[in-house]
Amino acid sequence: MPTEDNPTGLAYLKTFQSLFQTVELIFLLVTWALLASQQYYMRPAYSFALGVYISVWLVTLFFFMTYITGLHTKINDKLASIGNTPSSPPLTEGTAGSLAPPPEAARFVPKGVHWFAAEYIIYFICDVFLFVAVCIVTSHANQNTHYIASYAFGWFSLLVYILHFCLLVKNTEGVWPHACISDCCRQITKRKTSSESQQLIQPEEP
């Protein structure tokens, strides 16, 4: 059953997640349609860029349809019924548009798909490829108005995807991406320092 923190259907359309995905789908559709309307196949780099645009657009469409149909709740409910006890926390908290991070207990359920976590990892990969694709189109646009319009829409779409990625990380981890990176670096440094300290205080064998 969907909850207030996990809306589906028309209720999902009122969430920040839906707003970002709608903008991404519209502008990225215009981006790759402009590129596809030209003889992109004459340049292999443009074929790559078009493939990236369409792939990222399909990924976005997949997540949009998954959330709006409630497929993510059905999948997690099914996995919960298979692998979890009745007392386990619900697997769908913190997904589908809520800006509040999920409870700590809900982050470590042994079975189930953590949709926002999976989505921000996939979005990070999409952002990297999208950046490369937009740079390719920008560098070869010359005076072609369709290519110029394509990379203009492409840069705007990339900015929206980056902001969406940041909000997904904030939603899932409770902190912004730069804080996650800083925390990971501190943990790595701390473990390395601790390991070196243990090696120094370890007595030498006679």
Secondary structure, DSSP 8 states (H G I E B T S, - for coil): ---TTS--GGGGGGSHHHHHHHHHHHHHHHHHHHHHTS-GGGSHHHHHHHHHHHHHHHHHHHHHHHHHHTHHHHHHHHHHHHHS-TTS--TTTT-TT--S---TGGGG-SSS--HHHHHHHHHHHHHHHHHHHHHHHHHT-TT-HHHHHHHHHHHHHHHHHHHHHHHHHHHHHSS-HHHHHHHHHHHHHHHHHHHHHHHHHS----
